Amino acid sequence: MNTRRLGRTDLHVSELCLGTMTWGSQNTEAEGHQQIDMALDAGLNFMDTAELYAVPGSSQTSGRTEEIIGNWFASTGKRDKWILASKIAGGGSKHIRDGKRADGESIRVAVEQSLRRLRTDYLDLYQIHWPSRGHYNFDKSWNYAPHQQQTADVLANIEDMLETLAELVREGKIRHIGVSNETTWGIAQWLRLAEAKGLPRLVSVQNEYSLLRRHFDLDLAELSHHENVGLLAYSPLAAGILTGKYQGGTIPPGSRADYQGGMWRLSEHSQAATADYLALARQHALDPVQMALAFCLTRPFMTAVIVGATSTDQLARALGATDCVLSPEVLAGIEAIHRRYPRPI
C-alpha cells in the first residue's frame, strides 16, 4: 500500500483511508471489527470517523461508530497501528449539543467525548465536519449564500476554533487539524489566521470527489498545491452510483437511496454519465469500482481516498483499486465523458 504525506506533517498515510460511517447502523460491531482487521492486513494505516456517525445520524446512533472503533482498540491493543481522524459536527444536528455550531467551547467538549468513546489519549487528525456559515456540498438545502455571510462573525468563529484547537494540540489530545466540506476562501482564511496568530495550520480538507463530482479540480486544486492542504476524498463512488447498482431505476434493498428514501445525487444526469463510465470500464476490461477509485488516486492533489463498505466483499473490491493501472486510453476516455457531463451531480 502506497503512502502519502499528510500536509506538511511527518505523518505518511495510506493512499486508501478506511471509512467507518455505517458501523453501528447498517453494520454491527463485529462487522466493523472485521473491516478494521481486513484493512489493516491490506496495509491501510489511516481511518476516518466522526462524532456524527453512524449515519443517518440520530440520538441513538451518533457516537456509536467511535465506540465500535474504541472497543477494537481496547480488545487488540493496536491503537498504534492506525493514524486516526475524527470530526466535530458543524452545527445544525439537533441531537448534538442542541444543534449549536462548532466553536471553541464545543470543540473541547466534542474532543473529550470522542476520546472517551475511542478509548484513546489522542487523535492524529481532528476536523470540522462542515462550516457553520453554509457551504455548497451535499445539496441546496444547506443554503450556501455567500452574500448573506457576515465576514466578521465568520472570521471570529474560525479564530475561536483555532485557539481552542491550539490548546488541545499543546495538551497532546490532537496532533493536527483539518476541515471538511470547505471552500477555497474558507481554507484561505483558516491558513491566514493561523499564520498571523501562530496557531495550528490545516493539513487537509475532506471534500467529496469522484468521477461525477470534480469541483476540486478548479480553485481548490490550486490552493491545495501551493499550500500543501491535500484532499481526503469522500464518496469516491458517488455514494454507490458509480458501481452501477442504480442503473435502470433500480433501488437495491439496503442501499443508501433505499434507507434514505431517495438520494439527491441520483438523477437523470448522473445516470447518463454513469452509463458512459460503465461502458468505458467494460471496453477496457476494468472493474468500474476500481476504475473510479484508481482515477481518484491519479489526482495530484489527493492525499487519500476514503473507502467505506457495508460488507467485506465490497471492501475487498475497493482495496483492489491500488492494483488498477489506468492506461492513457482510459484516462482520455474519462476526460471525454467529463467534457460531456461536467456537473452531473
C-alpha positions as CSV (number, residue, x, y, z in Angstrom):
1,M,0.0,0.0,0.0
2,N,1.5,3.3,-1.0
3,T,1.6,6.2,1.5
4,R,1.4,9.9,1.0
5,R,2.5,12.7,3.3
6,L,-0.3,14.4,5.3
7,G,0.2,18.1,4.6
8,R,3.5,19.4,6.0
9,T,3.5,16.9,8.9
10,D,5.8,13.9,9.5
11,L,2.8,11.5,9.1
12,H,2.5,9.3,6.0
13,V,-1.0,7.9,5.5
14,S,-2.0,5.1,3.3
15,E,-3.5,6.3,0.0
16,L,-6.7,4.5,0.8
17,C,-8.4,5.5,4.1
18,L,-10.9,3.3,5.9
19,G,-14.3,4.9,6.1
20,T,-16.5,3.9,9.0
21,M,-19.8,5.8,8.9
22,T,-22.0,2.7,8.6
23,W,-20.8,0.9,11.7
24,G,-23.4,1.0,14.4
25,S,-26.3,1.5,11.9
26,Q,-26.0,-0.6,8.8
27,N,-23.2,-2.7,10.2
28,T,-22.8,-4.4,13.5
29,E,-19.8,-4.0,15.8
30,A,-18.5,-7.4,14.8
31,E,-18.7,-6.4,11.1
32,G,-16.9,-3.1,11.8
33,H,-14.1,-5.0,13.5
34,Q,-13.9,-7.4,10.6
35,Q,-13.4,-4.5,8.3
36,I,-10.7,-3.0,10.5
37,D,-8.8,-6.3,10.5
38,M,-9.2,-6.7,6.8
39,A,-8.0,-3.1,6.1
40,L,-5.0,-3.5,8.4
41,D,-4.0,-6.7,6.7
42,A,-4.2,-4.9,3.3
43,G,-1.7,-2.3,4.5
44,L,-4.0,0.6,5.4
45,N,-2.9,2.7,8.4
46,F,-5.5,5.6,8.1
47,M,-9.0,5.5,9.5
48,D,-11.7,8.3,9.5
49,T,-14.7,8.7,11.7
50,A,-16.8,11.4,13.3
51,E,-18.9,12.1,16.3
52,L,-22.0,12.2,14.0
53,Y,-21.5,8.6,12.9
54,A,-23.2,6.1,12.4
55,V,-25.4,7.6,9.7
56,P,-28.1,8.5,9.3
57,G,-27.2,10.5,12.4
58,S,-29.6,10.4,15.4
59,S,-29.5,10.4,19.2
60,Q,-29.4,6.6,19.0
61,T,-26.6,6.2,16.5
62,S,-24.3,9.2,16.8
63,G,-21.2,8.3,18.6
64,R,-21.7,4.6,18.1
65,T,-19.1,4.3,15.4
66,E,-16.4,5.8,17.6
67,E,-17.4,3.3,20.4
68,I,-17.0,0.4,18.0
69,I,-13.5,1.6,17.0
70,G,-12.6,2.2,20.6
71,N,-13.7,-1.4,21.5
72,W,-11.4,-2.7,18.8
73,F,-8.5,-0.7,20.1
74,A,-9.2,-2.0,23.7
75,S,-9.5,-5.6,22.6
76,T,-6.5,-5.7,20.3
77,G,-4.1,-3.2,21.8
78,K,-3.3,-1.9,18.3
79,R,-4.1,1.8,18.6
80,D,-0.5,2.4,17.4
81,K,-1.2,0.8,14.0
82,W,-3.6,3.5,12.9
83,I,-3.5,7.2,12.1
84,L,-6.9,8.1,13.4
85,A,-9.1,11.0,12.3
86,S,-12.4,12.2,13.7
87,K,-14.6,15.2,13.2
88,I,-16.9,17.6,15.2
89,A,-20.3,18.2,13.8
90,G,-20.5,21.7,12.3
91,G,-23.9,22.6,13.8
92,G,-27.5,22.0,12.8
93,S,-27.7,18.5,14.1
94,K,-30.3,19.0,16.9
95,H,-29.3,15.8,18.7
96,I,-25.7,17.0,19.1
97,R,-25.3,19.9,21.6
98,D,-28.8,21.1,20.6
99,G,-27.6,22.0,17.1
100,K,-25.0,24.5,18.3
101,R,-22.4,25.4,15.7
102,A,-18.8,24.4,16.1
103,D,-16.9,26.9,18.2
104,G,-14.0,26.8,20.7
105,E,-16.2,25.7,23.6
106,S,-18.0,22.9,21.7
107,I,-14.7,21.6,20.2
108,R,-13.3,21.0,23.7
109,V,-16.5,19.1,24.7
110,A,-16.6,17.1,21.5
111,V,-12.9,16.1,21.6
112,E,-13.1,14.9,25.2
113,Q,-16.2,12.9,24.4
114,S,-14.6,11.4,21.2
115,L,-11.5,10.4,23.1
116,R,-13.6,8.6,25.7
117,R,-15.6,6.7,23.1
118,L,-12.5,5.9,21.1
119,R,-10.6,4.8,24.2
120,T,-7.5,6.6,23.2
121,D,-5.5,9.6,24.6
122,Y,-5.1,11.4,21.3
123,L,-6.4,11.9,17.8
124,D,-3.9,12.2,14.9
125,L,-6.3,14.5,12.9
126,Y,-9.3,16.5,14.1
127,Q,-11.6,18.1,11.5
128,I,-14.5,20.5,11.4
129,H,-17.2,18.4,9.6
130,W,-18.8,21.3,7.8
131,P,-18.6,25.1,8.1
132,S,-21.3,26.8,10.2
133,R,-21.7,29.6,7.6
134,G,-23.1,27.2,5.0
135,H,-21.4,25.5,2.0
136,Y,-22.2,24.1,-1.4
137,N,-21.6,20.5,-0.6
138,F,-24.4,17.9,-0.2
139,D,-27.4,19.6,-1.7
140,K,-29.1,23.0,-1.9
141,S,-30.8,22.6,1.5
142,W,-27.6,23.7,3.1
143,N,-28.3,27.2,1.8
144,Y,-24.9,28.3,0.5
145,A,-25.4,32.0,0.2
146,P,-22.0,33.9,0.5
147,H,-23.7,37.3,0.0
148,Q,-25.6,36.7,3.3
149,Q,-22.5,35.9,5.3
150,Q,-21.2,38.3,8.0
151,T,-17.5,38.4,7.4
152,A,-16.6,39.5,10.9
153,D,-18.6,36.7,12.5
154,V,-17.2,34.1,10.2
155,L,-13.6,35.1,10.9
156,A,-14.2,35.4,14.7
157,N,-15.6,31.9,14.7
158,I,-12.6,30.5,12.8
159,E,-10.2,32.2,15.2
160,D,-12.1,31.0,18.2
161,M,-11.9,27.4,17.0
162,L,-8.2,27.7,16.1
163,E,-7.4,29.0,19.6
164,T,-9.0,26.0,21.2
165,L,-7.5,23.6,18.7
166,A,-4.1,25.1,19.6
167,E,-4.7,24.4,23.3
168,L,-5.7,20.8,22.5
169,V,-2.5,20.3,20.4
170,R,-0.4,21.7,23.3
171,E,-2.2,19.2,25.6
172,G,-1.4,16.3,23.3
173,K,-5.0,15.4,22.7
174,I,-4.9,16.1,19.0
175,R,-1.9,16.2,16.7
176,H,-3.1,18.0,13.6
177,I,-6.2,19.8,12.3
178,G,-8.2,19.7,9.1
179,V,-11.6,20.8,7.7
180,S,-14.3,19.2,5.7
181,N,-16.8,20.4,3.1
182,E,-14.9,23.7,2.9
183,T,-14.4,26.2,0.1
184,T,-11.3,27.8,-1.3
185,W,-12.0,31.1,0.5
186,G,-12.7,29.3,3.8
187,I,-9.5,27.4,3.7
188,A,-7.6,30.5,2.9
189,Q,-8.9,32.2,6.0
190,W,-8.0,29.3,8.2
191,L,-4.5,29.5,6.8
192,R,-4.2,33.2,7.1
193,L,-5.4,33.4,10.6
194,A,-3.2,30.5,11.7
195,E,-0.1,32.3,10.3
196,A,-1.0,35.6,11.7
197,K,-1.7,34.3,15.2
198,G,0.8,31.5,15.4
199,L,-1.9,28.9,15.6
200,P,-2.1,25.3,14.1
201,R,-2.1,25.1,10.3
202,L,-4.6,23.0,8.3
203,V,-3.1,19.8,6.9
204,S,-6.1,18.5,4.9
205,V,-9.5,19.1,3.6
206,Q,-12.1,16.3,3.4
207,N,-14.5,17.1,0.5
208,E,-16.5,15.0,-1.9
209,Y,-14.6,13.9,-5.1
210,S,-15.5,11.3,-7.8
211,L,-15.8,10.9,-11.5
212,L,-19.2,12.5,-11.1
213,R,-18.2,15.4,-8.8
214,R,-15.0,17.1,-9.7
215,H,-15.3,20.6,-8.2
216,F,-11.9,20.2,-6.6
217,D,-10.2,20.3,-10.0
218,L,-10.6,24.1,-10.0
219,D,-9.7,26.7,-7.4
220,L,-9.3,24.2,-4.6
221,A,-6.7,22.3,-6.6
222,E,-4.6,25.4,-6.9
223,L,-4.8,26.2,-3.2
224,S,-4.1,22.6,-2.3
225,H,-0.9,22.6,-4.4
226,H,0.6,25.8,-3.2
227,E,-0.5,25.4,0.5
228,N,0.0,21.7,0.9
229,V,-3.5,21.1,2.1
230,G,-4.3,17.7,0.5
231,L,-7.6,16.2,-0.3
232,L,-9.2,13.4,1.7
233,A,-11.8,12.4,-0.8
234,Y,-15.2,11.1,0.5
235,S,-17.9,9.4,-1.7
236,P,-15.4,8.5,-4.4
237,L,-18.1,6.2,-5.8
238,A,-20.7,8.9,-5.6
239,A,-22.5,7.1,-2.7
240,G,-22.6,3.9,-4.8
241,I,-23.9,5.3,-8.1
242,L,-20.6,4.5,-9.9
243,T,-21.0,0.8,-9.0
244,G,-23.9,0.8,-11.5
245,K,-26.3,-0.7,-8.9
246,Y,-28.8,2.1,-9.5
247,Q,-28.9,1.9,-13.3
248,G,-32.3,1.4,-14.9
249,G,-34.0,2.9,-11.9
250,T,-33.2,0.1,-9.6
251,I,-33.1,0.8,-5.8
252,P,-31.4,-2.2,-4.2
253,P,-32.8,-3.1,-0.7
254,G,-30.5,-1.7,2.0
255,S,-28.7,0.7,-0.4
256,R,-28.2,4.3,0.6
257,A,-31.0,5.5,-1.7
258,D,-33.3,2.9,-0.1
259,Y,-32.7,3.7,3.6
260,Q,-32.6,7.4,3.0
261,G,-35.8,7.3,0.9
262,G,-34.0,8.7,-2.1
263,M,-30.7,10.4,-2.8
264,W,-30.0,13.9,-4.2
265,R,-27.0,12.6,-6.2
266,L,-29.3,10.2,-8.2
267,S,-30.7,11.9,-11.2
268,E,-31.1,11.6,-15.0
269,H,-27.8,13.5,-15.3
270,S,-25.8,11.2,-13.0
271,Q,-27.4,8.1,-14.5
272,A,-26.4,9.1,-18.1
273,A,-22.8,9.9,-17.1
274,T,-22.5,6.7,-15.1
275,A,-23.7,4.7,-18.1
276,D,-20.8,6.0,-20.1
277,Y,-18.3,5.3,-17.3
278,L,-19.6,1.8,-17.0
279,A,-19.3,1.3,-20.8
280,L,-15.7,2.6,-20.7
281,A,-14.8,0.2,-17.9
282,R,-16.3,-2.7,-19.9
283,Q,-14.4,-1.6,-23.0
284,H,-11.1,-1.9,-21.2
285,A,-12.0,-5.0,-19.1
286,L,-11.8,-3.0,-15.9
287,D,-13.9,-3.3,-12.7
288,P,-15.9,0.0,-12.7
289,V,-15.4,0.4,-8.9
290,Q,-11.7,0.0,-9.2
291,M,-11.5,2.3,-12.2
292,A,-13.4,5.0,-10.3
293,L,-11.1,4.7,-7.3
294,A,-7.9,4.4,-9.3
295,F,-8.9,7.6,-11.1
296,C,-9.1,9.5,-7.8
297,L,-5.7,8.2,-6.9
298,T,-4.2,9.7,-10.0
299,R,-5.1,13.2,-9.0
300,P,-2.1,15.3,-8.0
301,F,-3.9,17.0,-5.0
302,M,-5.0,13.7,-3.5
303,T,-3.7,12.7,-0.1
304,A,-6.1,9.7,0.5
305,V,-9.3,8.3,-0.9
306,I,-11.8,7.2,1.8
307,V,-13.4,3.9,1.1
308,G,-16.4,2.7,3.1
309,A,-18.3,-0.5,2.7
310,T,-21.2,-2.4,4.3
311,S,-19.6,-5.8,3.6
312,T,-16.2,-7.3,3.4
313,D,-16.8,-8.3,-0.2
314,Q,-17.4,-4.6,-1.0
315,L,-14.3,-3.6,0.9
316,A,-12.1,-6.2,-0.9
317,R,-13.3,-4.9,-4.2
318,A,-12.4,-1.4,-3.2
319,L,-9.0,-2.4,-1.9
320,G,-8.2,-3.9,-5.3
321,A,-8.1,-0.3,-6.8
322,T,-4.5,0.0,-5.7
323,D,-3.5,-2.6,-8.3
324,C,-5.6,-1.0,-11.0
325,V,-3.5,0.9,-13.6
326,L,-5.3,3.3,-15.9
327,S,-3.9,3.5,-19.4
328,P,-3.6,6.7,-21.4
329,E,-6.6,5.5,-23.4
330,V,-8.7,5.0,-20.3
331,L,-7.8,8.4,-18.9
332,A,-8.6,10.0,-22.3
333,G,-11.9,8.3,-22.2
334,I,-12.6,9.6,-18.8
335,E,-11.8,13.2,-19.8
336,A,-14.1,12.8,-22.9
337,I,-17.0,11.8,-20.7
338,H,-16.3,14.5,-18.2
339,R,-16.4,17.0,-21.1
340,R,-19.9,15.8,-22.0
341,Y,-21.1,15.7,-18.3
342,P,-19.1,18.3,-16.4
343,R,-21.6,18.6,-13.5
344,P,-23.9,15.5,-13.3
345,I,-24.3,15.9,-9.5
